[in-house]
């Protein structure tokens, strides 16, 4: 298939993420403005970090008087979860060129990871780099452009809309997980165990750690539950 | 200046865990148990991302996120496309906020 077409297909697949990111990024830009970030700085953070939860935490910490090193340390722990996601995505990029791997890995978020691993798979495990790039860049554009709009002082989005749009991203996760979990019982067991473990662990440790540990442990069940080859 | 330093610091520590697997997973062949673990990761990660996070969408009203999540589960069981599942959960929460 032509490279351009593959890219456009990926871009189309990434559109729901971009639409989900946009209003949340506006909320981020507004908050960053309150923390004395210019709109250029807010946009630059979205361009260079591209990890929503940590960006919200970062500017919130700044607002409550935290120091730079504290913020950077918190960011590291919040975003450590991308390590397991990147393991999984890079497993699908084995045949890519090193520069492609290093570049595409930058764009791994909860949502792009979810869509790339559990979204409609018409490539039977061999997703081409162009498709990944289209999907990821679309999501990135939604996040970065929303941050710029919010940073420029757009406060026309009421908080109820932001809350509702946040649920939309959970809708994305759920819509991705339910079909394979219905088809294959071991997938459902792994996902449910992960929820339960995460719930228990998040009562006793910071959310970022709980999520990473829960996902690693629950995926360990797969060693016993998964078929040898598929 | 301080803002820029914070942005660059955050960018560095965020890219590092994303990049590491790209550097060392080249042509290494993993044992079967690790391959099975890897194939299980998406289901485990998605599960942990959904719960209990969905309850924190509105920290003062956990039932709001729960209602949105259950709407998404229901719509997924109807085999609706992803965009409609998302739109449905967004609409449900938006309407609930107006009503309550």
Interface residues (C-beta under 8 A of the other chain):
Chain A: X16 X20 X36 X37 X38 X41 X44 X45 X48 X49 X50 X51 X54 X55 X58 X62 X68 X69 X71 X72 X73 X75 X76 X79 X80 X81 X82 X83 X84 X85 X86 X87 X88 X89 X90 X91 X93 X94 X98 X101 X102 X104 X105 X106 X108 X110 X113 X114 X117 X118 X119 X160 X161 X163 X164 X165 X166 X167 X168 X169 X170 X171 X172 X173 X174 X175 X176 X177 X178 X179 X180 X181 X182 X187 X190 X191 X192 X193 X194 X195 X197 X198 X199 X202 X207 X210 X211 X214 X215 X216 X217 X218 X219 X220 X221 X222 X223 X225 X226 X228 X230
Chain B: X2 X3 X4 X5 X6 X7 X8 X9 X10 X11 X12 X13 X14 X15 X16 X17 X18 X19 X20 X21 X22 X23 X25 X26 X27 X32 X33 X36 X37 X38 X39 X40 X41 X42 X43 X44 X45 X46 X47 X48 X49 X50 X51 X52 X53 X54 X57 X58 X64 X65 X68 X69 X71 X72 X73 X75 X76 X77 X79 X80 X82 X83 X85 X86 X87 X88 X89 X90 X91 X92 X93 X94 X97 X98
